[in-house]
Amino acid sequence: VYLFPFFQPSFLLKSCPNRADPRNLTDVSEFLLLELSEDPELQPVLAGLFLSMYLVTVLGNLLIILAVSSDSHLHTPMYFFLSNLSLADIGFTSTTVPKVIVDIQTHSRVISYVGCLTQMSLFALFGSMEDMLLSVMAYDRFVAICYPLYYPVIMNPCFCGFLVLLSFFLSLLDSQLHNWIALQITCFKDVEIPNFFCDPSQLPHLACCDTFTSNIVMYFLAAIFGFLPILGILFSYYKIVSSILRVPSSGGRYKAFSTCGSHLSVVCLFYGTGLGEYLSSDVSSYPRKGAVASVMYTVVTPMLNPFIYSLRNRDIQSALRQLQGRIL
């Protein structure tokens, strides 16, 4: 629906109302992204660092997907959700990092209006997808620990596929609503985005017109796609901990909780870095400090997820060894 306005000849921006010296931003078709460093000697280092992290992220998540798909013992709901989470991680980091590497190599900060909306939409899509999948995985662990006898019946393949499709369509709705908010902005007071990518939360701050409706929609999206999944995860782990504490033996409690360790680590990493990014962008007056937090959220977290699941999971390690043997 939102692709058709992209093919208009130009995007006309009105001058800011009620300003003494308004900037007449007419016929603007591009924005300027934040440069991570102004030191020319650091540019090759940053490009190599981002490229290496991107390759590790893509390779690690692809290995998780190949391991799960090649080993029949891993064809379970937990690993089905894990492979979809790895796909979301690849898409999430591919939305921003390749553009950053190209900008560093070409010494350019320019991104077109169409490219900005596309990047913003994909960022919201894959970010929400990861958010939803983490909530679904928490529900999966809740059913496995609290209702183990009914687990095969409840988490059947059809229901698991439905949960993944529901997560995708809700994430798509979130990304399209962010696009709708951006398309409502008809005038900008600045074209410099204070981040190294088109962050959905930053673009409305550049508007010089009334954004009351957009802010209401943004708060609504944050509540639906942010707080509700977090509440679902907290409720699931509350039930999980309550159930584990009723296990008489310490060995049984450790075995039950060990199945949640990797997921809980990824949840803390994802939401911790995400919260740090938005707090730093709102509190700090230096945009580059917020950009560092964004790097942790958009690059480092997807890179660490495969290591967290592979290092703490013997089934994944065994599947990776079998996969390596087949390749060799």
Secondary structure, DSSP 8 states (H G I E B T S, - for coil): --SGGGGSS-------TT-SS-----S--EEE---S---GGGHHHHHHHHHHHHHHHHHHHHHHHHHHHH-GGG-SHHHHHHHHHHHHHHHHHHTTHHHHHHHHHHT--EEEHHHHHHHHHHHHHHHHHHHHHHHHHHHHHHHHHH-GGGHHHHT-HHHHHHHHHHHHHHHHHHHHHHHHHHHT---BS--B-SSSS--TTTGGGGB-S--HHHHHHHHHHHIIIIIHHHHHHHHHHHHHHHHHHT-SSHHHHHHHHHHHHHHHHHHHHHHHHHHHHHHHHHH-S-HHHHHHHHHIIIIIHHHHHHHHHHHT-HHHHHHHHHHHHHH-
